[in-house]
Amino acid sequence: MTDFKKINDLTGWAVFLVSLVVYIFTIEETASFWDSGEFIAIAYKLEVSHPPGAPLFMLIGRLFSFLSFGDVTQVAYWINMSSAVASAFTILFLYWSIVMLGRKLIDAKEGEANNFQKLLLLGAGAVGALAFTFTDSFWFSAVEGEVYALSSFFTAVVFWAILKWELVGDESRANKWLVFIAYMLGLSTGIHLLGLVTLPALGLIYYFKKYQNPTWKGGILAVIASLVLIVVINSFIIPGLPTLAGAFEITFVNTFGLPFGSGALFLTILVIAAIILGLRYTAKKDFVNANTLILSMAFILIGYACYAVILIRSRADPPIDQNNPEDVMTFISYLKREQYGSRPLLKGQYFNAPQAGTRRGAPVYYKADGSYKIKDYKTIVDWDPEYTTFLPRMWSSNPGHPQTYMAKTGLRPGEKPSFIQNLSFMFNHQIGHMYLRYFMFNFAGRESDIQDADWIGPFESNEGVPKTILENKGRNQYFMIPLILGLIGFFFQFNKDPKRFAATLMFFILTGLALVIYLNSPPIEPRERDYIYVGSYYVFAFWIGFSVIAIGNSLLRKKAAKSMVIASIAIGMLAPVILAKENWDDHDRSGRYLSIDSARNFLASCAPNAILFTGGDNDTFPLWYLQEVEGYRTDVRVVVMSYYETDWYIDQTATKMNDSEAFPYSLTIDNYREGTNDLLFINEMAQFAGQIADLDDYLDIVKRDVDGFKLTMQSGDKLMSVPTEVLKLDIDTTAVLQDGIIPDKLKEYVTPTMFFAFKKDQNGELQSRVLTKGQMMLLDLIVHNNWERPIYFNYTSVTSLNFNLDPYLVQEGMAYRLLPIMNPNGGGRDMINTDLMYKNITEEMQFRGLDNPKANLNEDYRGFIQNHRSMFTALADGFISEGDTAKAKEILDMGMEKMPVEASPFDLSSLGFVQGYFDIGETDIATEMALDMSEQFNSELSYLQDKLRYGKRDWRSKTQALRYIETLLRANGKTEEAEKVRAMLEAQNVRFEINYRDF
């Protein structure tokens, strides 16, 4: 093995090729759920994503989109391919990094390694790199158009460059590597900030290279200096320079009367001048280190300058323009992610801390009349000091989280958490559940793809595990082989090369445990967050690779033979082989399209020129993708309810976008600007006692900002109120009937008055005592749209409202249309336009791949399958109510054909099929389905019993489902079958009493 460098390079490229082929074969063919749809859309048209943006991802994605050659249906595939290519390069640099670090672990001096040792190095690099190739979290990000694959690429390049720098003896050449590293770090800010956490590893390697006799004190100081550098970049350069630019901007524009942008321009010139002068001065004085530092900071800024794309594109007012960061002041807020709020880190309040008061904070500006004007002030909340602590772990502003904190810690309402309970939550939930569980997912095994599933070890028995879990594609059993090999490599590097072990360990900690502490995660997340910590899994792959050298060294001591080397590599290869075998089926995304088909089905449910209100990410981002990339139904305006609470988003709805006209509002920017009418308090006024306020009149009061309807708060601020708990809107029934918007079958239910009653709980108390700004604007839209444009809601958006629209909603597919008709059955959402919904389902909607048992329909997809099944059963119920059992059977059969249980197991929506088949007289089908469903639910309940997971939503819902099935069977004369289900329930109840009396 005379030319080791050449063979090493070729082996690295071979590993790159293997990973690339794997990712190409398993790549998502379209836009997946969550942020992918948004990122693909903003990359394709260079639009503005959610804060803090990803401008470099956007530019790279745009370049890859050109490979679609005008076929818009292929754009998503090629932007996803950018992640696949970046991930394959990550594997390449990982391989080279393992080999470089491995040189220090073989029992030979530099350049004196024998062929056996060289082969061990190649094997170590291949094993570690291929193991990481197939890890759960990294593979997940590698095949979708998201920022995490590119972020991993930059992290890998930076760490590899650190190791290359260490090998360079000539200082002038070595400093070039430092500048390169700085530039990569600057560019990486345009993707994600993960690359910054490599700096402490760089600091330690720098220290060990520069000081031949290192000490603990020196090492600690090197780490501290590196952490300070992270803080400088993360807290001062990235948000700090724009903040400073904002201060200059306000001074130059408001005080000196100069044009907009002059303050930011002045700071830019100042920074450039300072860099030039600094470089010249340090070069003249021969201050090499200072010169390199200034040059490095300059290259960080050059890379960071890619953020100018956000400003440039926002000023073009694209359809996706989140936060509208088109000037210095809004750009600062965008970069700081201010819309998401913040969590206390080192000192702060507990989740149930009482407020001790509020203070006025920094002003919030907007542009008007040639200057910046104050539209609001940030609010600073002072908390009861008795409820504040060092390192607060139990804090969230989400109103649904306190109950979970109490459940996890045993706290009673109003009880102050102890510091021990605070730390217990950190260790058990944040570190245990939200990190170590994910770590074990990647190197030990995973129970299933169901959220909050546990990891599994080598002795996990399949006895008593329900079929739906056993056959879940996310159930992966690695027998802890990757974990054990990684631990062998961990201790081996610790013994053989403690210096670089310290750097590697620091890298591992900062991308894992330290990140856990920094993020301070809440008790509930909308999805698993394992992808956040992929950097630590990347480092662990080093140790998996080093295990080959450790095992090889041990074997070679017994017998110096090639077979010993091959045996050690073969043992190491067990890790990537078992990872690939177990993970392939749940990472192969080929042949699934529901993320886009569900979005298409939402849009297809809407009439031309409609307005569709949506809720969360998965309700929205795939729709954006379809409209912005594939150009489907651009006449429909998609409105995100959570964004609708902001003035910038309301402004966007008041302008034309694509083929959708502007919304008609009576309220103006003065009525909804930030700080104005953010919340309107529901407060029955004496003059309205026993009355219902007219909605149109009330909106006029809001528009005129009438003081008589305002409440004076403790702070002295006056806030608008809603004078009654119900608002009414008079309807011109003649006009709406003439316009033809009412289905013939529902014309008899047209109402002359619509009542918008604020929701109450079972005790008759208001669920919320406020009307939010977005909901105020929705009411304004309903009134002044005057039924000219169809208004639709999906399930999540309509349930988020504080007032009740249910009596006036008609289902036409996956969406509910608001119409001036009163539900004759009361307040439920069970009115259906059967003819139109039938046409939409059978002619307009798509259900590709849902009948394929081999398709990777994970939990996200199964949730949307449940929604679609509910749509089919709702239409079937509509036909049954009309007496059309033939159509009902056709729809029920179609639903079972499109979404068979072989591809996606029974869920709660499947109960509707049992009910439907019973109602149309298909008793045998219904009975068989009911019994199969009971067996599935019963086995799942038994599994939950075995795991003592009674807090799970599944436990309650499936117990109720069994009761419902028993009732259905009895009601349809199936007494014997009902008794079987009853026996299942009783057995579950007995086990519950035995296992969990004190729950």
Salt bridges, closest charged atoms under 4 A:
ASP9 OD2 - LYS5 NZ 3.08
GLU28 OE1 - ARG589 NH1 3.02
GLU28 OE1 - ARG592 NH2 3.13
ASP35 OD2 - HIS50 NE2 3.92
GLU38 OE1 - HIS50 ND1 2.69
ASP107 OD1 - LYS496 NZ 2.31
ASP107 OD2 - ARG557 NH2 3.97
ASP136 OD2 - ARG446 NH1 2.78
ASP136 OD1 - HIS587 NE2 2.76
GLU144 OE1 - ARG589 NH1 2.89
GLU166 OE2 - ARG500 NH2 2.57
GLU171 OE2 - LYS210 NZ 3.80
GLU338 OE2 - LYS378 NZ 2.78
ASP382 OD2 - ARG359 NE 2.91
GLU415 OE1 - ARG412 NH2 3.92
GLU447 OE1 - ARG949 NH1 3.11
ASP449 OD1 - ARG862 NH2 2.68
ASP452 OD1 - HIS433 NE2 2.93
ASP452 OD2 - LYS952 NZ 3.76
GLU460 OE2 - LYS947 NZ 3.15
ASP497 OD1 - ARG500 NH1 2.97
GLU525 OE1 - ARG529 NE 3.18
GLU528 OE1 - ARG437 NH2 2.85
GLU582 OE2 - LYS581 NZ 2.88
ASP586 OD2 - HIS587 ND1 3.48
ASP597 OD1 - ARG848 NH2 2.79
GLU628 OE1 - LYS45 NZ 3.68
GLU630 OE1 - ARG600 NH2 3.31
ASP635 OD1 - ARG633 NE 2.93
ASP647 OD2 - LYS375 NZ 3.02
GLU661 OE2 - LYS656 NZ 3.53
ASP670 OD1 - ARG673 NH1 3.10
GLU674 OE1 - LYS375 NZ 3.48
ASP678 OD1 - LYS773 NZ 2.66
ASP696 OD1 - HIS784 NE2 3.76
ASP700 OD2 - ARG704 NE 2.84
ASP705 OD1 - LYS710 NZ 2.81
ASP707 OD1 - LYS710 NZ 3.57
GLU725 OE1 - LYS760 NZ 2.88
ASP744 OD1 - LYS747 NZ 3.08
ASP780 OD1 - HIS784 ND1 2.64
ASP806 OD1 - ARG829 NH1 2.96
GLU812 OE2 - ARG817 NH1 3.95
ASP835 OD1 - LYS745 NZ 3.18
GLU843 OE1 - LYS839 NZ 3.78
GLU844 OE2 - LYS839 NZ 3.74
GLU882 OE1 - LYS745 NZ 2.98
ASP893 OD2 - LYS889 NZ 2.58
ASP907 OD2 - ARG869 NH1 2.85
GLU940 OE1 - LYS958 NZ 2.49
ASP946 OD1 - ARG991 NH2 2.41
ASP954 OD2 - LYS958 NZ 3.46
GLU966 OE2 - ARG970 NE 3.04
GLU966 OE1 - ARG982 NH1 3.86
GLU979 OE2 - ARG970 NH2 2.60
GLU986 OE2 - ARG982 NE 3.36
